[in-house]
Amino acid sequence: MGLAINSMKRLILTGAIAIALTACSANPNSPIAPTNPAVIQNNVLQFAVGTARLPNGTFGLNVVTTFRQPTGGFAPGDSGALVDTPTLTLPAAVAGTAGVASSYDALSTALTGPATGEIGTTSIGGSSQAAGTTTVTTFGQSGGAFGLGLEPFNAYGPANAPSVTKIGTPFQVAPYPVPLYDTVANDPNQFVPWGGPPAFVLPNSSGNSVVGNSNYPTGTAGISEGLDVFASIAPVANGSYGLSVSVPANTGATSVAAPPFTLPAAPTQVGVATPPSYSVTTNTFGAFALPTNAIEAYVEVVDYGPNPTASTQPASCNGSSKASPVYYTLWTNSGTLPTLPAAQGPNGSPTLCSAAQNTAADGAATPGDDIVIQQISFDYPAYEMSYTGVNGTGSAGIPNPPYLGANKSDDLAISPASCTYDSGGGVMASCSASLPLSVGRSPFAFAPRPPTIGNR
């Protein structure tokens, strides 16, 4: 996440060498080799779980993990592998309705539920990278553990790439939406956890949103926040959880396991989170408060442009649209929200567009942009463990960032999503379109790009 350009090029180059060596090996269908020349078992796998208060008032499971290269590795603190297969072990049998395959690859059911073969067992996992694999699992071949979170960022290898040009590129570039295993059709509160400015700023982006920024490939909407929430897995008090990853190599897979994690006998619950109101003319947010037990929060602000459900969407003053939403994130550890800069849109354009600004851009009367706002609050150091972090460098270069809350669990709460826009003259109104605003929340919304930007 937020990988510096030189480091990114170094990882991609080394990955290409590893792939080329694998392709020339005795078994041309063997999966790609990891790029870390250090001993894989020396990689640091951290893991915790906690309660996740969902917008509808129910509770799911929050899963927190980092899988990073050790001190002395190729790139200390960066992802421990470009490809791995995770297994999450649970204290109770998986229940519910089986999910639909092809969420992220032909073998993954992560978006809608567990795989049929996982129901009734106490683990969910991924599918082998080997050629001819047909076993359907939650994470399929695309999902793996990375520098921050479980994400569908696994790179294609010679055995599963749809074409030679795809080898070494990721299955997916957008992080998993929150929550996974979501059984609510067109859930208005599901969101893609992209981190945007001012809290998350990619290197060389001049502090602006990277959508439309020439420093980063088209389709990169921000930095993955590494959030993994499962809607239909209930937390079990005093339950024991486990996480292991299997890293493929020419000589066979190597496994790394995190220490078992036990949820407290009295699990913490973060209180109800609510989204603050917003005025585009004064660029101010309304009343805000951290929920009970929370120590910090993200306020996610997503700009979908004016009239995003129109058959032909009008122009936005900053270029945002349903197809290319612009993401912003505010971070706070108090009851006060920081100011959202006025010109932090793509390439220095206005951050959020008023009706007057859009009318000038469109050449005809046009309302302001539809702005979707949510609060995600934590009782653990979620921002500090990110690659951006409080001081601008966060946990970059750190193999074992802080990840556990004071209550010995990692708990969060997600607010419902609100949508507002400037209807004219600075009068803010509720959006006429129903949430979610389609493309911007789809796991397939973003075009492929080289690996390691989103997962570091």
N, C-alpha and C positions, 0 to 999 in steps of 0.2 A: 504494500500500500504506500503510495507516495514515493515510489522508488526513484532515486535520482537517475537521470538519463544515462550517465556513464556506467553506473552499476547495472542498469537494465540491459544495456548493450552487452555488458560482460556476461551476464547470465544467459542472454539469448545466444550469444556466440558459443559459450561453453555447452549449452543445451544442444545446439546444432551439431557440435563435434560428437557429443555423446550419442545422438541419434544416428549420425553417419556411421560411427563405429558399430553400433548395434545392428544396423542394416547390413553390414558386411560380415556379421558373425555367422557361425555355423547354422544358426536357426534364424532365418530372415523374418520370422513372425514373432520373435521375442519382443516383449514390450520395451519401451525406451528406458535407458539407464538414468539413474539420478545424476544430477550435475554436481553434487557436493562431494569433493574428493576425500573429505574426512570420513571417518567411520560412521555409518548411518546411526548406529546405536548411540552415538554421542550427541545426536540431535536432541534438543530439549522439547519434550511434549508436556505441556501443562493443561490441566483439565479441571473444570468445576461445573456444577449445575445449580439451579435455583428455581424459584417460582417465577412464573411470568403471568402477570395480571393482563388479560386481554381486554380490548375495548368493550366487549359484550359482557364483561364481569366474570367470565369463567377464567380458570387457571390452566396454563400449559407449562411445558418444561423449557427453561432457558438453559442452553448449553454454551459454555465458554471454553475456548481452547486456543492455544498458540502452539505451533510446531515450527521451531526455529533452529537454524544452524548454530553450533556452539562457538564459544571463543576458540579461535584457531581454525575454524572452518573456512570455506571458500568466501563467504560473506556473512560474518557473524550477525545474528539477529534477523537475517532474511529467511524466507521459507526453507524448511528442511528438505524439500523435494519439489520437483515440478509435477510429479505424478505419485499418488499414493491411494490406498484403499482403506477407508476408516471402518471400524466396527464399534458401535456404541452399545454397551451392555447395560441392561436395565434391571431393577429389582422386582419387577412384575411383568407378567406376560403382555405382549403387545396385543391390543384388541382393536375393534372397530372395523370399518369397511376398507377393503383393499383399495389402494390408489391406482391411478391409471398410468401405465408406462408411457414413455416418450415425453415426460416433463422436461428433461434436460438432455437425455439421449434415449435411445430405444429401449434401454434397460432400467431407467430411473423412474421412480414413482414419487419423488420427494415433494412435489408440489401438492399432491392431493391425498396422500396417505401411505401407509406401509405397503410393502409388496405382499402378495398373497402368501408366499412362503415364509414371511416373517411373522405373520399373525399367529398367536399362540406360543411363540418363542419369547425369549428374554433378550433378544438383540436385534438391532437393525444394522445394515452394513452396505457394502458396495460390491460391485461385480468385477471379476478378474479382467485385466487388460489384455489377456491372451486372445489370439485369433479364434473365432468360432464360439466365443462365450455367448450363452443364451440365458443365463440365470438373471431374472429380474430382481432388483433390490431397491431399497430406498435411494441410495446415492448413485446407483448404476456405475458406469465407467467414468462419468464426468466429475463426480463429487469426491473431494479430498480434503485433508486438513492442511492448512497453510499457515503463514506467519501470523494471521489473525482470522480465526474462524474456520468453519467448514463451508466450503464454497464449490460451485461447479467449474472450477478453474483448471482441472487436470488437462494436461497437454495431450493431444493425439500422438500416438506412436505408430510405427509401421504396421502394427497388427490391426488397428481399428480406425485409422484415418480414412475418410471417404475418398481422398485423393492425395497424391504425393505432395501437393502444395499445402495441404493441411497439417502435415507432420510438424510437430513442435508448436502448433498454435492451440489455444485452449478451446475446449468444447463450448464454453460460454464466457461472456465477458461481464455480464451483470451479476451481482451477488444474488444469493437466494432471497426471495421476498420474505417478509415477516408478516404472519407466521407461515411455516410449512405445515403440511398435513391439514390445510385449511378446507373444511367441509362446507363453508359458506359460499354459495355461488356468487361470483362477482362481488366478493367481500369489499364493501366501501372503505374498510379500514386497513386492508392489506397494503403494505408499502414496500418499495425496494430501498434497502438501507444504504443509499449513497450518501457519503459525507461531502458537503460542499463548503465554499467559503461563507463566512470568515473563519469558522472553526477548523475546516479542513482545506488546506491549500496545497496543490501539487507543486513541486519544484518547477521553476522556469515558467510559471503561469501568470506572473505579475500580479498575483493575488486575485485574479479574475476567475469566474466559473470556466471550467475547461470545455464546456460545450461550445463548439465553434472555434476553439482556440487552436491555432496551428501547431502548437507544441505537442499536442496529443492527438491520437487518431480519432477520426469520426466515430461516434458511438460511445466514447468514454464520458459518462455523465458526472463523474466525480470519483471519490475514493470509497471503496467498500468499507463499511463500518464493522464488518465481521460479526454481525448479530445473527444468532441461530436460535429460533424459537419454534417449538413443535406444539401445535394447537391441541392435538388430541392425545397427548401423553401427559397424564396427571402426575405431578410430583408426589413421591412417596416419602413420608416422614421416616427418618432413620433408615432410609433405603440406601443400598450400596450401588454405585454406578461405576462403569469403567469405560475407557476409551483406548483403543490401540490402532495403529496404522501399519499397513504392510506396504513397503516400498519395493517396487519391482526392479530387478537388475538382471544382467546377462547370466549371472551365476545362481539366480533364484531369488525369491522375495526375502526381504529382511524386515522383521517386525520390531516396532517400538511401542511400548505400553506406558501409559501414564499411571501414577500411583492411584489406586482405587479411591473414589470420593464418596463419602457418606453424607447425605443430606441431614441436617440437624433434626432432632426428635421433635422440635417445635419450629418448623420452617418459617422464615420471615416472609411477610407479604408487604410489598410496597403499596402505599395507598393509591387511591384513584387519581389518575393524571387527567388534566383537562388542557385543551389547546387554548392559547391566549388569542384574543382578538387582534386585529391589525388595521391600521389606517394608512393607505398609500400616500395620501397627501401630506401627512405629518411624519411619515415613516416611523411610526411608534407602535408598540405593542401594548395591549391592555394588561389588566392585572394578571400576575403570574405568581405561582407558588409551587415549591417542591412538595410532592406528596409525602405523607408520613413514611419515615424510614429511608427516604431517598437522600443521597449525598450529592448528586449531580444529575443533570438532565441535558438532553439534546432537544432543541425545538427545530423540527424539520419544516422547511418552507420550500414548496415546489411550485414553480411557475409554468403553467400550461399554455400561456398565451390567451388571447381573447376568443370567446366562443369556440372552445376546443371541439365541440361536437357538431359544429356546422359542416355541411358537405364540402364547402370551400372555406377554410379557416382564414379570417382576416389577418393582416400583418400585425406583429407585435413590435414594439419599439426596440426590443432587445433580441429579436429573432426566436424567442421561445414559441413552442407549439406543442400540440398533442404528440406529435411524432418525435420532437426533440425538447422535452421539458428541461428546465434549468433548476438545479438543486442548490439550496443554501442550507447551512446548519449553524445554529447558535448553540453555544455551550455555556452552562452556568452551574455554579455550585452554591448558589444563594437564591434569594427570592427576586433578584434583579436580572433582567435580560440585557445583554450587551446591545448596542446599536447595530442595526443592519446597514452597512455602508450604502450610500445612494447610487454609486456607479461601480458595482461589482458584477455586472452582467458580462456576458461574453465579449471579450476584447474591449472592456471598459465601458460598455453600454449601460443604460439604467438598470438597476437591480430588478425592480418590479415596475411594471408600466401602468400608468394611470390612463384614464379615458382620453385625456387631452393629448398625452404622448402618443397613444395608439392612433388617434384620429389624425395627428400630424404625419405619422408613418404610413398610414393606410390611404390617406387622401380622401377619406369619407368618415362620417360619424361612426366611431368604433368604441365599444366599452373597454374598460381596463382588463388586464390579464386575470384569468382565474387562478387564484392562489390557494393551495391546499396546505393546511398547517396541522401538525401533530406534535405532541410531546411524548418523549420516551425518557423515563426516569429510572435511575439505577441506585442500588445500595453498594456498589462496588466500583473500582476505578476504571470504568469503561473507556473514558477519554485518555487517561494516563497510559493505558496499555496499547492504545492505537499508535500508529507510526507518526502521527502529527503531534498529539499530546498537548499539554498545557503550555510548554515552553517553545513550541514550534518544531521540536525534533522528536518529542514523545519518546517512544521506546525504540527508535531506530538504532540498530547496532546492538541491541540488548537481547540476549538469548532467552532470558526468563523475566519478562516484564511483570510488574505487580498485577495481579488478576483476581485476588480473592477479597471479598467484602469482610468487614469487621464482624458480621454475624456468622462467619464461616460458611457462607453460601453466596451465590451471585444471583440476585433477584432484580426484577424490573417490572415496570408498569407502562402500558401503552395506552395513550388516549385515543378516543375516537378522532376521526379526521373531520376538520371543518373546511369549508370552501367559501371564499369571499372574493369580491371584485369591486372595482370602482365603477358604479353604474352611470357616473357623470357628475361633474362638479365636486368630486371628492366624496360623494356619498357611497359608503361601503354597503354592499348588499350580499345576501347569500346567493351562491351560484345557482343558476337555473338548471344546469346539467346535473344529473345524478352521478355520484361517485361509485366506483372509481372511474377516472378519466381515461380508461382503456389503455392505449399503447404505452403510456408512461409507466404503467405498473405491470406490464407484461414481462415475464422472464425472457422473452424473445425480442425485446425491444431494441437491442443494441447490436450493431455489427461487430464481427470478430476483429480482434486486434492482437498484437504480440502478447505473450504471457508476461507475468510478473509485475505489470503496472498495478493491477487491482489486488494482487495477493502478496506483493513484495517478494 
